[in-house]
Amino acid sequence: MFRPGGEVLDLACGSGRHSRYLAMLGFEVVAVDRDPALFTEPPAGVVLLGADLEGGPWPLAGRHFDAIVVTHYLHRPLLPILVQSLAPGGVLVYETFARGNERFGKPSNPDFLLAPGELLEAVRGKLRVVAYEDLVVTDPRPAAIQRLCARREDSGA
């Protein structure tokens, strides 16, 4: 689904689990986190960037990616920036916690939980939704989540 060998943004990458996997598959990865020290020894094919995604400017202004991956992170002001940062044909894969997660533990603050359909609304009219789920998972631990996979089909302008 991602352009073979393309450039992928792993946003809020943490310890780099997704970045390492994507690099192993032959993608060029830009891994961004506010605490890059969490990601020890990035492999070849991964560029690690420390950036304050919530308090600073968007660190990748003008860059476009073949894919963007975000998991377990939500800062709503970034949603339109992520959509704009996709290259034509680019894919957004987003998974994070949703309302209802408070019954399973953290995060429980509504500010950090997606409202029903919120990911769908964030891409409506901008990306073509390939897959979407709003569900409770049990593995690796019980959690309420939303998952979205969507593709940019226009010129990206």
N, C-alpha and C positions, 0 to 999 in steps of 0.2 A: 504494500500500500504506500510506503514511502519511496521516493525516487531512489533507486539503487545508488549508493555512494554519495547521497545528498548530504546537506548540512542540516543537523538537527539541534534545536535548542532544548536543553534539559533545564527547566526553570525551577528554582528552589531545589537544587539537586541533592542537598544533604550529603550523605557519604558516597554518592555516585553510583549507586546500584544500576540505575537505568543507563547512565552514561557509559559505564563499563560494558554493559551488554550491547548497546548500540555500536560502540567502537569495535567490539569483537565481530559484529555483523558487517563491518566495513563502512559505517557512516562516519562523517566528520562531525564531532560533537562540540558544541559550546555549552559548557556546564556553568550555571550561575547560581550562587548562593551568597547570603549575607555573611556566612561564616565558612570561607573556603577551607579552613583548617580541618573541617569535618571530612573532607575528601582527600585522603592521603594517597600519594603516588598515583596521580591520574595516568592512565596508559596512553600509548601513542594513539593519536587520533582524537584526543580530548584536550580542549583548551579550557582551563578553569579560570573563572572570573569572579572576584569578590565584588558584590554590589549591594547597596541598601535598596531593595526593591520597593520599599514602602515610604522611605523618607528622602530618598535621593532621586535624581533624574533617571529616566529610562536609559540604561547603560548601552543599549544596542540600537540607538536611533538610526534610522535609515537602513538597517539590516533586514534582510528577508530570508526566511528559512523554509526548507523543504518539508520540515515537520517541527512541531513544538509539542513537548511532553511535559505535563504538569501533574504531579500526584501529591495528595495530602497537603495542599497549600491553597489558600484563598486570600487574595487581595483584589477586591472587586474593581478598583480603578484600572487594573492591568488587563481586564478582559478585552476591552476594545483595542488596546495596544497589541495584544497577542493576535487578534484577528487581523489587524493591519500588518503585522509582521510576518504573515505567511506569504510565501511566493505563490504565483499561479500554480495550481495543482497541489499546493502544500496542504498538509494534514495536521489538524489539531487533535491531540489525544489528551483529555483532561479527566481526572478522577479525584474527587475530594469528598469530604464529609457533608452530610445533608441533615436537615431538620429531622429529628427523631433519634439522632445519635446521642443526645443527652441521656437517654435511658441506658446506654452502654458505657458511659464514662466520657473522657475527654476526646475531642473538644465538645464542650457543652454550651458555650456562649453562643447565642444566636448570631452574633456578628461574624462567627467563623463557620457557620453552617449554611449551606445553600437552601434557599426556599424551593418549594416544589416547582419544577420546570425552569429554574433560574439559568442553568447552562443552556437550555434550548433557547431561551429568550436572548441570551448574550450573543448568539450567532444567527438568530432569525434574520433572513433577508441578506445575509452576508456570506454564509457558508452553507454547503449542502450537507445535511446530517446523514452520516452513514450508519451510525448506531448510537443508541441512547438507552441508558438504564437508570432507574431510580429505585433502589432496592436495599434490602438488608442482607449483608453477607455474614458468614460465620467464620471464614478463614482469611487471614490468620487469627483474627479475633472478631467477635460480633461488632458490626458497625453499620450505620445507615450512610449510604453513599449515593452519589450521582456519577455516572460515567458518560462521556461523550467522545465520539470520533466524528470529525467533520472535515470536509475538504473545500478549499477555495477553488472555485471553478472559473472565476472571472480573471481579468488581467491584473487584479490586485491594485488598481489605481484608486 
